[in-house]
Amino acid sequence: MVTGRPHARPNARPVRPARPLRVLMPTGMARIAKQSGIGAAIRHQEQAVRSLGHEVVRSPLRPFDVIHLNTPFPDTLLLSWWARLRRRPVLMWAHSTEEDFRDSFTGANRIAPLFRRWIALLYRRGDAVITPTPYSRSLVSQPKYGIRTRIHVLSNGVDTSFFRPDASARGRLRDSLGLPGESRVVMSVGIQMVRKGILDWVQVARSMPEVHFVWYGHTDPRLITKDVEAAIASAPVNCLFPGYVGAEVLRDAYAGADAFCFLTKEETEGIVLLEALACGAPVLLRDIPIYRDWLPDGEVTHMVPGNDPSFPTTVKERLGALLDGELPDLTAAGRAAAQEVDLGRVAERLAGIYEAEGVIRRS
């Protein structure tokens, strides 16, 4: 999931439609997801669309040639119906799965099967489905989703020209947090939910009082589960929660932290992980299927296996070794992995999807 400004590869064949496409990316209820990963994915799509020379249209009442639908909200169903009525192709992004809905908000596990039926209904409304990784495609390809149209894999992308290593960020990060210059800082980013690993993260922070743990991201207090609320309320003094911050502040955090500790239990991609890799942050992950082959342990990232009771202790040991320089420096490999899904490459692949689905044809 790349957020960089697009650039064409030297040998890429440009797609030249007779005129620029009018790509409908309606705002609607997507405003609710502005601070989430889906919100970031929508912004990346807009960059990719514009870099191809196409126009982004907001209102469904204006003329459009194709619609991008990204959210699991009710207006997505209505907008897909409207596009079909106007005989315009519907590209449906499958960001969500039943698996990553679990352990999110209050009551999520009880309604997860209903949520899966709902998103399956939405995905089946697409003329094509686009999902960010081969792993997420393996999930939505299961018979329980009932998708019969083509499923494309297209990363959400990361802007590697914006998210990049910067040695001077170390001092700015500590100044912004009011910490001494020699402080060790471990960071993470995300909505505060069990699935993101925040319970383990706070427990690890408690066991390492000499290290400052910083979690960026905001969650509506009405949606936070009781166990997460309790963990945050009782977090030790070396745990900081600055909330939602702008891209420049977040970039300094990635580039200036001593480690990015991402203990998520389930993802369809993880844009924040791509941003951290792009900034050259040393990364420690929970070993989950999506990252096992893509960002392997000891080659691109460092991983901690399992969900057993000793998991926080193992994280502490592995993180301590990473901070002490006892593990290999994999930051160059991490940066290279992020560049593979730079927004420029994502834009090229999006053009190929437009062509494959008959949205545009070569002149």
KAVEN-V82789 format. One record per run of one state. SS is the DSSP state (alpha for helix, beta for strand, coil for the rest). FROM is the first residue (numbers start at 0). TO is the last residue. If there is no record, write none. Layout:
BEGIN
SS,FROM,TO
SS,FROM,TO
END
This chain:
BEGIN
coil,0,1
beta,2,2
coil,3,20
beta,21,23
coil,24,26
alpha,27,32
coil,33,35
alpha,36,50
coil,51,53
beta,54,56
coil,57,64
beta,65,68
coil,69,72
alpha,73,84
coil,85,87
beta,88,92
coil,93,96
alpha,97,100
coil,101,106
alpha,107,122
coil,123,126
beta,127,130
coil,131,132
alpha,133,139
coil,140,141
alpha,142,144
coil,145,149
beta,150,152
coil,153,156
beta,157,157
coil,158,167
alpha,168,176
coil,177,183
beta,184,188
coil,189,192
alpha,193,195
coil,196,196
alpha,197,206
coil,207,210
beta,211,215
coil,216,224
alpha,225,232
coil,233,237
beta,238,242
coil,243,245
alpha,246,255
coil,256,257
beta,258,261
coil,262,269
alpha,270,277
coil,278,281
beta,282,285
coil,286,287
alpha,288,291
coil,292,295
beta,296,296
coil,297,299
beta,300,303
coil,304,309
alpha,310,322
coil,323,329
alpha,330,338
coil,339,340
beta,341,341
alpha,342,355
coil,356,362
END
